[in-house]
């Protein structure tokens, strides 16, 4: 074998090696669902979770395939616009929190005891309260009522248990008129779980009221945060 041929063979081998390394580097660098943000081109279980939630809530009609394509991006933008977020189609920390997920691909809560330390009986009681208070509202409106319950739970101004918050005197109309005892349905149970997972469409509200039926002058004095359906949510 001539020296020239050996040189060409070595160069060819190096070229093949560099090509393989370049392809490997591209695969490693490709966006995945464990990235700091989830965006167009991402793949994985977190994308699948996002698609599942958006489909359940009526924002997404495509396949739950774990691939963040143009249809998923449009659904995320729709969700962001409806929830007062920057509609960039990218699931960063704020959008992930609104969706009730973490960017590592796990969903908060679930099981016998949720990530908040709440039991299934707490979840059921929340769902019954949501049903009694907001069964005629949109899904977002139902989650917002659940979020108010949890916001009160975290506030030093309210009882520190779910039952204490819900059964506090005068706190919820459904307790006063007995509708808390009507039970619940699957949608209100999902809404309670989504609130537990961290979705708060109310914007951190501690109160809400229906302006068509409210008789308290005090409630009108509260800073209003957002209106969802027939309810105004307040700080």
C-alpha positions in Angstrom: 0.0 0.0 0.0 1.5 3.3 -1.1 2.0 6.2 1.4 -0.6 8.3 -0.6 -3.2 5.5 -0.3 -2.6 5.1 3.4 -3.0 8.9 3.9 -6.3 8.9 2.0 -7.6 5.9 4.0 -6.7 7.6 7.3 -8.4 10.8 6.1 -11.5 8.9 5.1 -11.7 7.1 8.4 -11.3 10.4 10.3 -14.1 12.0 8.2 -16.4 9.0 9.0 -15.5 9.3 12.7 -16.2 13.1 12.7 -19.6 12.5 11.0 -20.6 9.9 13.6 -19.5 12.2 16.4 -21.5 15.1 14.9 -24.6 13.0 14.6 -24.3 11.9 18.2 -23.8 15.4 19.4 -26.9 16.5 17.6 -28.9 13.7 19.1 -27.7 14.5 22.6 -28.3 18.2 22.1 -31.8 17.7 20.7 -34.6 19.2 22.8 -36.1 16.6 25.2 -38.8 16.8 27.8 -36.3 17.2 30.6 -35.0 20.5 29.3 -35.4 23.8 31.2 -38.4 24.5 28.9 -40.6 22.4 26.8 -41.1 23.8 23.3 -41.6 23.0 19.6 -39.5 19.9 18.8 -39.5 18.5 22.4 -40.4 14.9 22.9 -41.1 12.7 25.9 -43.5 11.9 28.8 -43.7 15.6 29.9 -45.0 16.5 26.4 -47.5 13.6 26.7 -48.7 14.9 30.0 -49.1 18.4 28.6 -51.1 17.1 25.7 -53.3 15.0 27.9 -54.1 17.9 30.2 -54.8 20.3 27.3 -56.9 17.8 25.6 -58.9 17.1 28.8 -59.5 20.9 29.2 -60.6 21.4 25.5 -57.5 23.3 24.3 -56.0 20.5 22.2 -57.6 18.0 19.7 -54.5 16.3 18.4 -52.9 13.0 19.2 -51.3 12.4 22.6 -48.1 11.2 21.1 -45.4 12.9 23.2 -44.2 15.1 20.3 -44.4 18.8 20.6 -45.5 19.9 17.1 -47.3 22.9 15.7 -50.7 21.7 17.0 -49.4 21.3 20.5 -47.8 24.7 20.3 -51.0 26.3 19.2 -52.9 24.6 22.1 -50.3 25.9 24.6 -50.6 29.4 23.2 -54.4 29.2 23.5 -54.1 28.0 27.1 -51.6 30.8 27.9 -53.9 33.5 26.4 -56.8 32.2 28.5 -54.8 32.2 31.7 -53.0 35.5 31.4 -49.6 34.1 30.5 -47.2 35.2 27.7 -48.6 33.4 24.7 -45.2 32.2 23.3 -46.1 28.5 22.9 -43.2 27.6 25.3 -43.9 25.7 28.5 -41.6 27.4 31.0 -42.0 27.6 34.8 -45.0 29.8 34.8 -47.0 27.8 32.2 -45.9 24.5 33.8 -47.2 25.8 37.2 -50.5 26.8 35.6 -50.7 23.3 34.0 -50.0 21.7 37.4 -46.8 19.9 36.2 -43.1 20.0 36.8 -40.7 20.2 33.9 -39.0 17.0 34.9 -42.0 15.1 33.7 -43.7 14.3 37.0 -47.1 15.5 38.0 -47.6 16.7 41.5 -50.1 15.0 43.7 -52.0 11.8 43.3 -52.1 8.6 45.4 -53.5 8.2 48.8 -51.9 11.3 50.0 -51.1 14.3 47.6 -47.9 16.2 47.4 -49.6 18.8 49.6 -50.1 16.2 52.3 -53.9 16.1 51.7 -55.8 12.9 51.8 -58.3 11.4 49.4 -61.1 12.5 51.8 -59.8 16.1 51.5 -59.9 15.8 47.7 -63.5 14.4 47.8 -64.6 17.2 50.2 -63.0 19.8 47.8 -64.8 18.2 44.9 -68.1 18.3 46.7 -67.6 22.0 47.4 -66.7 22.7 43.8 -69.8 20.8 42.7 -72.0 22.8 45.1 -70.5 26.1 44.2 -69.6 25.9 40.5 -71.1 22.9 38.8 -72.6 25.2 36.2 -69.3 27.0 35.5 -66.6 26.2 33.0 -63.8 23.7 33.9 -61.5 26.6 34.5 -64.1 28.2 36.8 -64.3 24.9 38.8 -60.5 24.7 39.2 -60.5 28.4 40.3 -63.0 27.6 43.2 -60.7 24.7 44.2 -57.7 27.1 44.1 -59.5 29.5 46.4 -60.0 26.7 49.0 -56.3 25.9 48.8 -55.3 29.6 49.0 -57.3 30.0 52.2 -55.6 26.8 53.5 -52.2 28.4 53.1 -53.3 31.8 54.6 -52.9 32.4 58.3 -56.3 34.2 58.2 -58.2 31.0 57.7 -58.3 27.5 59.2 -55.4 25.1 58.5 -57.4 22.1 57.3 -59.6 21.6 54.2 -62.6 20.7 56.3 -62.0 23.8 58.5 -61.8 26.1 55.4 -64.9 24.7 53.8 -67.0 24.5 56.9 -66.0 27.8 58.3 -69.2 29.7 59.1 -70.4 31.8 56.2 -67.5 30.8 54.0 -69.4 28.9 51.2 -73.0 29.1 50.1 -73.2 25.4 49.4 -72.5 24.7 53.0 -75.2 27.1 54.2 -77.8 25.7 51.9 -76.8 22.1 52.1 -75.6 21.6 48.5 -72.3 20.4 49.9 -74.2 17.1 50.6 -75.1 16.6 46.9 -71.9 14.7 46.3 -69.8 15.4 43.2 -68.9 14.2 39.7 -65.8 13.2 37.7 -65.2 16.7 36.3 -65.3 18.4 39.7 -63.0 15.7 41.1 -60.5 16.3 38.3 -60.9 20.1 39.0 -60.0 19.5 42.6 -57.0 17.4 41.7 -55.8 20.0 39.2 -56.0 22.7 41.9 -54.0 20.4 44.2 -51.5 20.0 41.4 -50.9 23.7 41.4 -53.2 25.2 38.7 -54.6 28.5 40.0 -56.7 30.3 37.4 -57.9 32.6 40.2 -54.6 34.4 40.4 -54.1 33.7 44.1 -57.7 34.8 45.1 -59.0 34.3 48.6 -62.6 35.2 47.8 -65.0 35.1 44.9 -68.6 36.1 44.4 -71.4 36.2 41.8 -72.1 39.9 41.1 -75.7 39.1 40.1 -76.6 37.7 43.5 -74.1 39.2 46.0 -75.7 41.2 48.7 -72.5 42.0 50.8 -71.1 45.4 50.3 -67.8 44.2 51.9 -67.1 41.7 49.1 -67.3 44.5 46.5 -64.5 46.3 48.3 -62.1 43.5 47.8 -59.4 44.0 45.0 -60.7 42.1 42.0 -58.2 39.8 40.2 -60.1 38.0 37.5 -63.6 37.2 36.2 -64.3 33.6 35.2 -67.8 32.9 34.1 -70.3 34.2 36.6 -67.7 34.6 39.4 -65.4 37.5 40.2 -62.3 36.4 42.1 -60.8 38.8 44.7 -57.7 39.2 46.9 
